[in-house]
């Protein structure tokens, strides 16, 4: 793309697309952290259940 063509694109469009990219990255990271927390919680529950079964609870 030539420099003259690039200047015809409104700045608000450029900023909006960059902002949505950042927003989607933040959402993706939040989903990853939530999934990770759920996995840790599930593993902790499995350990608790295993220990309870060992103790004949």
N, C-alpha and C positions, 0 to 999 in steps of 0.2 A: 504494500500500500504506500502510495506517495504521501509525502508530508502534507500536501495541500488537501488530499482526501481525508487524512486523519483529522485535520482541523475542522472539517465540516461536521464531525460527530459532536453533538452537544456534550459539554462537560458533565452535566447532570446524569447523562446516560452512562458515562464512564464510571462515575462515582457510584451510581446505583448498582452496576454490575459488580464492582469491587466490594461494595458493602454486602451484597447478597453472598458473595463468595466467603467473606469473613463470617457472616452469620451462619452459613451452612457448615463451615469448619467448626464453629463454636457448638452448634447443635450436634454435629458428629462426634465431637470430643465429649460432650455431655452424655450422649448415648453410650459411648464407649465406657466412660467412668461408671455409669449406672449399671451397665452389663457386668462390669468388673466387680462392683460392690455386690450385685446379686449372686455372682459366682462364689465370692468369698463367704457370703452369708449361707449359701447352700452347703458349701464345704464344711463350715463350722457346725451347721445342724447335723450333717452326716457324722461328724466326730462326736457330737453330743449323743446322738442315737447309738453309735457304736459303743461308746463308753457306758451308756445306760444298759445296753444288752449284755455287756461283759459283767456288769454288776447285778444282773437279773432283775432289772427294774421293771 
